[in-house]
Amino acid sequence: QVQLVESGGGLVQPGGSLRLSCVASESIFRFLTMGWYRQAPGKQRELVAGITSSGRTNYANSVKGRFTISLDNAKNTVNLQMNSLKPDDTAVYYCNAQDTLHSYWGQGTQVTVSS
């Protein structure tokens, strides 16, 4: 069973930055895509950013130009650099990985943007 462990969440002021990391228990070469989702209270979980094994990326319109997703194959890690954070970015952020058969989720990390 693949395990995904997120880290890097926390409390940050508006305009600040955070870097989320997700370490997989197996080589990330096996995954077709990896991504970050978020869920705010009372809202549905939504895709924030995704990246394919070939490095193709896609972003939610609300984070384009502010967030950057990247892979570190040597460390089996997918990272999410978040800049110019806004209060609307407050949510639990989840790491996701998909292979040909399964979709795997991390336990989530809280990001709170508040002054």
SULSULVEN-V976544 format. One record per residue. N is the residue number from 0. BURIAL is I if it has 9 or more other C-alpha atoms within 8 Angstrom, else O. Layout:
# SULSULVEN-V976544
{{N BURIAL} {N BURIAL}}
This chain:
# SULSULVEN-V976544
{{0 O} {1 O} {2 I} {3 I} {4 I} {5 I} {6 O} {7 I} {8 I} {9 I} {10 O} {11 I} {12 I} {13 I} {14 O} {15 I} {16 I} {17 I} {18 I} {19 I} {20 I} {21 I} {22 I} {23 I} {24 O} {25 O} {26 O} {27 I} {28 O} {29 O} {30 I} {31 I} {32 I} {33 I} {34 I} {35 I} {36 I} {37 I} {38 I} {39 I} {40 O} {41 O} {42 O} {43 O} {44 O} {45 O} {46 I} {47 I} {48 I} {49 I} {50 I} {51 I} {52 I} {53 O} {54 O} {55 O} {56 I} {57 O} {58 I} {59 I} {60 O} {61 O} {62 I} {63 O} {64 O} {65 I} {66 I} {67 I} {68 I} {69 I} {70 I} {71 I} {72 I} {73 O} {74 O} {75 I} {76 I} {77 I} {78 I} {79 I} {80 I} {81 I} {82 I} {83 I} {84 I} {85 I} {86 I} {87 O} {88 I} {89 I} {90 I} {91 I} {92 I} {93 I} {94 I} {95 I} {96 I} {97 I} {98 I} {99 O} {100 O} {101 O} {102 O} {103 I} {104 I} {105 I} {106 I} {107 I} {108 I} {109 I} {110 I} {111 I} {112 I} {113 O} {114 O}}
